Amino acid sequence: MLYAIVTLAIMAGLLNRAVRQDALELKKLDMRFKLFALRDELRRGIIEESVPHNQWTEYLDTTLTKTIDALQEINVWEALALVASYRNDSLILQPQKNLEAALKQKENAKTKQIYDKYVLLSRTFPSAPTLCIGGLDQACRRGFNTYRCRCGSVRDLPL
């Protein structure tokens, strides 16, 4: 009897873990498609010339692509490590300030709308509730944008 209870408890635990992992994978897949839609919106705007084609739209396109690529690999612990690593890094902070200043310009208004959608979407990532405390979400986004950068170093960004 004890053997059956222990086996049942183990099976219930494994089932619970599998269900939670599957739910997380579905959330990642859903976010991935939302990011694709956002990138398509940006590219459509460039083609229709409602969004200016400049270094900031290139940066946003690259950021969206890197986020889509890194989405399957990142988890809560890596996000926290990124926050700790890049929190006070001037190589990250200064380009972020440059980006914020450029997005305030009138010509980049549509790019700013798309970037704001990206920021809002990044806050809905499954690990985001843990990270959005006390402005950590901004530091996490900075790190997330450079996470496993496949095109070069942070210094290569057009910021």
NORCORWO-V146299 format. One record per residue. RES is the residue in one letter. SS is DSSP state (A for helix, B for strand, O for the rest). NEAR is the number of other ideal C-beta (glycine too) atoms within 10 Angstrom. Layout:
res:RES ss:SS near:NEAR
res:RES ss:SS near:NEAR
This chain:
res:M ss:O near:5
res:L ss:A near:6
res:Y ss:A near:7
res:A ss:A near:8
res:I ss:A near:9
res:V ss:A near:10
res:T ss:A near:10
res:L ss:A near:10
res:A ss:A near:10
res:I ss:A near:10
res:M ss:A near:10
res:A ss:A near:10
res:G ss:A near:10
res:L ss:A near:10
res:L ss:A near:10
res:N ss:A near:10
res:R ss:A near:10
res:A ss:A near:10
res:V ss:A near:10
res:R ss:A near:10
res:Q ss:A near:10
res:D ss:A near:10
res:A ss:A near:11
res:L ss:A near:13
res:E ss:A near:12
res:L ss:A near:11
res:K ss:A near:14
res:K ss:A near:15
res:L ss:A near:12
res:D ss:A near:12
res:M ss:A near:19
res:R ss:A near:15
res:F ss:A near:11
res:K ss:A near:15
res:L ss:A near:20
res:F ss:A near:13
res:A ss:A near:12
res:L ss:A near:19
res:R ss:A near:20
res:D ss:A near:11
res:E ss:A near:16
res:L ss:A near:22
res:R ss:A near:15
res:R ss:A near:11
res:G ss:A near:18
res:I ss:A near:18
res:I ss:A near:10
res:E ss:O near:8
res:E ss:O near:8
res:S ss:O near:9
res:V ss:O near:23
res:P ss:O near:15
res:H ss:O near:14
res:N ss:O near:14
res:Q ss:A near:12
res:W ss:A near:22
res:T ss:A near:20
res:E ss:A near:13
res:Y ss:A near:20
res:L ss:A near:23
res:D ss:A near:16
res:T ss:A near:17
res:T ss:A near:21
res:L ss:A near:23
res:T ss:A near:15
res:K ss:A near:18
res:T ss:A near:23
res:I ss:A near:17
res:D ss:A near:13
res:A ss:A near:17
res:L ss:O near:16
res:Q ss:O near:11
res:E ss:O near:9
res:I ss:O near:19
res:N ss:O near:12
res:V ss:A near:14
res:W ss:A near:9
res:E ss:A near:16
res:A ss:A near:23
res:L ss:A near:16
res:A ss:A near:13
res:L ss:A near:23
res:V ss:A near:20
res:A ss:A near:12
res:S ss:A near:13
res:Y ss:A near:22
res:R ss:O near:16
res:N ss:O near:9
res:D ss:O near:14
res:S ss:A near:7
res:L ss:A near:14
res:I ss:A near:21
res:L ss:A near:14
res:Q ss:A near:11
res:P ss:A near:19
res:Q ss:A near:16
res:K ss:A near:11
res:N ss:A near:15
res:L ss:A near:24
res:E ss:A near:11
res:A ss:A near:10
res:A ss:A near:17
res:L ss:A near:17
res:K ss:O near:10
res:Q ss:O near:12
res:K ss:A near:6
res:E ss:A near:11
res:N ss:A near:21
res:A ss:A near:12
res:K ss:A near:16
res:T ss:A near:24
res:K ss:A near:18
res:Q ss:A near:15
res:I ss:A near:21
res:Y ss:A near:22
res:D ss:A near:11
res:K ss:A near:16
res:Y ss:A near:21
res:V ss:A near:12
res:L ss:A near:9
res:L ss:A near:17
res:S ss:A near:21
res:R ss:A near:15
res:T ss:O near:13
res:F ss:O near:23
res:P ss:O near:16
res:S ss:O near:17
res:A ss:A near:18
res:P ss:A near:12
res:T ss:A near:14
res:L ss:A near:23
res:C ss:O near:16
res:I ss:A near:8
res:G ss:A near:8
res:G ss:A near:11
res:L ss:A near:18
res:D ss:A near:21
res:Q ss:A near:17
res:A ss:A near:23
res:C ss:A near:26
res:R ss:A near:24
res:R ss:A near:22
res:G ss:A near:22
res:F ss:A near:24
res:N ss:A near:26
res:T ss:A near:21
res:Y ss:O near:20
res:R ss:O near:11
res:C ss:O near:14
res:R ss:O near:8
res:C ss:O near:9
res:G ss:O near:8
res:S ss:O near:9
res:V ss:A near:15
res:R ss:A near:8
res:D ss:A near:10
res:L ss:O near:21
res:P ss:O near:12
res:L ss:O near:17
